[in-house]
Amino acid sequence: MEEGDMFASLGDGSIQVDGKVLQTFQRSFRQVQDILDQNRLLINEINQNHESKIPDNLSRNVGLIRELNNNIRRVVDLYSDLSTDFARSMETATSSDGESTAVLKTSGNNKPSHKRNRFDN
């Protein structure tokens, strides 16, 4: 792997990942998992409050549902950033003969289109 490369394609089709890139992905996935764990707790509390039918608990659900919605937005944003970062990283992965082995193209709005180029061997 040359300096500055995030991914390098090896001759056997496998890809070697730069440590910094891997750390970034792991950190993002950890953030997502933490938020999803928090959402599970929020959903349980919302359900308990709903089942109790106590007016104060039902009123509390309004704030809990807002927090849940904000968490969902954060997860969507994190996944969007991960997708964009991954697509950009994969664009730099090239095989020894110069062909891309796993290229994700982005649409005009700079978001991945989730299409993979296929190469005939």
Secondary structure, DSSP 4 states (H G I P E B T S, - for coil): --TT-SEEE-TTS-EEE-HHHHHHHHHHHHHHHHHHHHHHHHHHHHHHHHHH--HHHHHHHHHHHHHHHHHHHHHHHHHHHHHHHHHHHHHT-B-TTS-BSS-EEE-TTSSEEEEE-----
